[in-house]
């Protein structure tokens, strides 16, 4: 069994500002530099033959962007939308070509947290049975643990 070990340099590399958000009772963060904007949940146009977590597309000031429900992507229980449900618009690295913009439906946005290397722990070892390559680390923020996401890998990974 291998354990996930982040060197002090890696922890420093991951330090910085993170947008924190909620999915159910789970807390997450993603690097704020990946975030383009946060918009209210709006009408989403479905696209046929998409996986269930791809809700469709929205017209964002004349640009059509795909929208993914992170709750479904992470296989969490479906929840009713609330006034806090929103779309976090992020820019990700495309497999080919220029970066692309995608919307992520989240239950609620919390805050922008400035995390130091001391706030971030390596991803725990789940005994090799679970893929954790999309997790940058685990952050301790105000008494809660937040999973820090590598959003390029989350969105780019299959199902």
ZIGIVEN-V183572 format. One record per residue. N is the residue number from 1. SS is DSSP state (hx for helix, st for strand, lp for the rest). OMEGA is omega in whole degrees, 0 to 359 (none if undefined). Layout:
# ZIGIVEN-V183572
N_SS_OMEGA + N_SS_OMEGA
This chain:
# ZIGIVEN-V183572
1_lp_177 + 2_lp_177 + 3_lp_178 + 4_lp_181 + 5_lp_174 + 6_lp_177 + 7_lp_176 + 8_hx_179 + 9_hx_179 + 10_hx_179 + 11_hx_177 + 12_hx_178 + 13_hx_181 + 14_hx_178 + 15_lp_178 + 16_st_183 + 17_st_180 + 18_st_170 + 19_st_180 + 20_st_183 + 21_st_186 + 22_st_168 + 23_st_184 + 24_lp_178 + 25_lp_180 + 26_st_183 + 27_st_184 + 28_st_173 + 29_st_173 + 30_st_184 + 31_st_184 + 32_hx_179 + 33_hx_177 + 34_hx_185 + 35_st_177 + 36_st_178 + 37_st_176 + 38_st_181 + 39_st_175 + 40_st_174 + 41_lp_183 + 42_lp_180 + 43_lp_181 + 44_lp_179 + 45_st_180 + 46_lp_175 + 47_lp_183 + 48_lp_173 + 49_lp_178 + 50_lp_173 + 51_lp_185 + 52_lp_182 + 53_lp_175 + 54_st_187 + 55_st_180 + 56_st_182 + 57_st_173 + 58_st_176 + 59_st_181 + 60_st_181 + 61_lp_176 + 62_lp_178 + 63_st_179 + 64_st_179 + 65_st_176 + 66_st_180 + 67_st_179 + 68_st_175 + 69_st_183 + 70_hx_177 + 71_hx_180 + 72_hx_179 + 73_hx_180 + 74_lp_178 + 75_lp_175 + 76_lp_180 + 77_lp_177 + 78_lp_178 + 79_lp_176 + 80_lp_176 + 81_lp_177 + 82_lp_178 + 83_lp_179 + 84_lp_177 + 85_lp_182 + 86_st_178 + 87_st_175 + 88_st_181 + 89_st_182 + 90_st_174 + 91_st_182 + 92_st_175 + 93_lp_176 + 94_lp_177 + 95_lp_177 + 96_lp_175 + 97_lp_184 + 98_lp_176 + 99_lp_181 + 100_st_180 + 101_st_180 + 102_st_177 + 103_st_180 + 104_st_177 + 105_st_177 + 106_st_181 + 107_lp_181 + 108_st_172 + 109_st_181 + 110_st_187 + 111_st_168 + 112_st_181 + 113_st_176 + 114_st_185 + 115_st_175 + 116_lp_178 + 117_hx_180 + 118_hx_180 + 119_hx_189 + 120_st_176 + 121_st_175 + 122_lp_175 + 123_lp_180 + 124_lp_176 + 125_lp_179 + 126_lp_177 + 127_lp_174 + 128_lp_184 + 129_lp_185 + 130_lp_176 + 131_lp_181 + 132_lp_182 + 133_lp_180 + 134_lp_180 + 135_st_178 + 136_st_182 + 137_st_179 + 138_st_182 + 139_st_174 + 140_st_183 + 141_st_175 + 142_lp_175 + 143_lp_177 + 144_st_177 + 145_st_179 + 146_st_177 + 147_st_180 + 148_st_188 + 149_st_166 + 150_lp_190 + 151_hx_175 + 152_hx_181 + 153_hx_178 + 154_hx_184 + 155_hx_182 + 156_hx_184 + 157_lp_179 + 158_lp_176 + 159_lp_none
